[in-house]
Amino acid sequence: VTGVDGSVDTEVVVVGGGIGGLATAFALASEGRAVRVLERASEFTEVGAGLQMAPNATRVLARWGMLDRVVDVGVRPRRLAFLDALSGEELTSLDLGEGFRERYGAPYVVLHRTDLLQVLVDGCRDVGVELVTDSDVSAVHHDEGGATVMVGDRRVRAEVVVAADGLRSMLRERLDPTPPVASGYVAYRGALAVSELPPEQVPPDLDDVVVHLGPGCHLVQYALRRGEILNTVAVFESPAFGRGEAEWGGPDELDAAFAGAGPRVQRGLASLWRDRRWPMSDRLPIDRWVDGRMMLTGDAAHPMLQYLAQGACQAIEDAACLADAVGRTGADGGVDWSTALTMFVESRQPRTARVQTTARTWGEIWHVDGVARMLRNELFRTRRLDDYTHVDWLYGDQSPIPPRTT
Ligand SMILES: Cc1cc2nc3c(=O)[nH]c(=O)nc-3n(C[C@H](O)[C@H](O)[C@H](O)COP(=O)(O)OP(=O)(O)OC[C@H]3O[C@@H](n4cnc5c(N)ncnc54)[C@H](O)[C@@H]3O)c2cc1C
């Protein structure tokens, strides 16, 4: 038992060592805070699949000195292209080239989750974060002087606790007792070596992030790790979920959901792992992220459906904003945590709420059928390719980390 006399073991405990937790730990330690990360798994790792990082996140990585390494282990895609999954027609695209990088002050990068986590782990070690695995946090008790984090029989005293324990956050329950909202959609993923794929399974446009939009389903493909790995994600609405069955989203439903899709999408399905699947859930935005000396971040605060590819990007923005707030409220070597946490939530809540709700709407637009699909396709077809109005708010200077600061 440590710290029972009221002294602290560390200034900040971060619960959870995913992208959000590690990014927060790095950012706070870079501001001179003493940080310990408690992760329940036996190592800092993520499922080996891909992640898209938009410039609102890569600007932060640039500021942290991590962008070169991220670009080096990732891929800078040429375009984000949207195709109709049934007809195979390309409907529209977003040019992610040099003009895009200049507009937003940082590139669009796709990379292996493990690679990003490794960059963050190394960054944390460089700035002196204590990284502790095998630490399943069971509770946090707070008092005037700080908080006590329970890990089995162990106690850790801290001035402030950051709950970065993900979508199913146990620590969030004190602020919001409701469970995550199941969307009825399920994701299958695959990340396979391009060199080991039959040639017909390698998409013709490996330089692009390609999204095939179908009724109640979609398929995304892009290359990772300098083009060596093909990442595939297939998502569909489960009829068994709609019928209220306990078991839903199995491989039989996967094949049935894409039965009407064109040959290219059918070939893409062959690149999926079929023994694992990820049911998709999110939550509605909440206003309160702070309970005494404990605050939520990342998916614990604002879990979203993945259609905008922003969950991890927003967790990285969170980390940068929290560190900014801490930097602004610090004096004489200490931090006014209560003011810093208030500033953090005020700056982050409206933006992440918008991303959460827009992600849902964007997913609905992807999955329409019938007349709505015809209208969606016509709107997409007639969109000017140099029109960035729909992404400026997300990638550009309305984000809390504006382009010019890097
Ligand atoms: C199919 C799919 C595709 C996606 N694509 C993208 C994308 O392209 N771009 C993007 O930005 N986002 C994407 N996302 C979202 C992104 O993966 C998440 O938003 C992000 O990983 C959240 O990070 P986090 O650190 O908040 O939570 P998590 O990654 O869930 O990490 C939580 C950590 O806390 C640990 N933990 C939990 N409970 C405890 C406890 N009690 N004690 C100690 N440790 C604990 C867990 O072991 C875990 O390591 C996608 C999500 C999905 C499902």
The ligand as a Gaussian input file, in Angstrom:
#p B3LYP/6-31G(d) Opt

LIG

0 1
 C      -13.183000      -1.063000     -37.521000
 C      -12.633000       0.212000     -36.930000
 C      -11.895000       1.067000     -37.715000
 C      -11.411000       2.267000     -37.184000
 N      -10.679000       3.091000     -38.000000
 C      -10.204000       4.255000     -37.493000
 C       -9.414000       5.117000     -38.322000
 O       -9.140000       4.798000     -39.485000
 N       -8.953000       6.288000     -37.789000
 C       -9.227000       6.644000     -36.498000
 O       -8.789000       7.731000     -36.075000
 N       -9.960000       5.841000     -35.690000
 C      -10.443000       4.659000     -36.150000
 N      -11.156000       3.831000     -35.336000
 C      -11.415000       4.239000     -33.937000
 C      -10.197000       3.994000     -33.058000
 O       -9.780000       2.659000     -33.170000
 C      -10.545000       4.285000     -31.599000
 O      -11.264000       5.487000     -31.501000
 C       -9.289000       4.415000     -30.755000
 O       -8.526000       3.246000     -30.856000
 C       -9.660000       4.700000     -29.304000
 O       -8.496000       4.706000     -28.518000
 P       -8.597000       4.720000     -26.935000
 O       -7.186000       4.702000     -26.460000
 O       -9.501000       5.797000     -26.475000
 O       -9.318000       3.355000     -26.540000
 P       -8.828000       1.847000     -26.738000
 O       -8.023000       1.679000     -27.949000
 O      -10.028000       0.979000     -26.568000
 O       -7.835000       1.598000     -25.502000
 C       -8.295000       1.380000     -24.200000
 C       -7.182000       0.687000     -23.414000
 O       -7.553000       0.629000     -22.044000
 C       -7.261000      -0.632000     -21.531000
 N       -8.169000      -0.831000     -20.397000
 C       -9.519000      -0.938000     -20.435000
 N      -10.011000      -1.082000     -19.195000
 C       -8.951000      -1.027000     -18.346000
 C       -8.816000      -1.109000     -16.933000
 N       -9.887000      -1.277000     -16.136000
 N       -7.583000      -1.033000     -16.375000
 C       -6.483000      -0.849000     -17.170000
 N       -6.549000      -0.792000     -18.527000
 C       -7.772000      -0.868000     -19.092000
 C       -7.490000      -1.579000     -22.700000
 O       -6.805000      -2.813000     -22.525000
 C       -6.943000      -0.752000     -23.857000
 O       -5.567000      -0.960000     -24.049000
 C      -11.663000       2.622000     -35.829000
 C      -12.390000       1.741000     -35.026000
 C      -12.867000       0.557000     -35.564000
 C      -13.640000      -0.364000     -34.662000

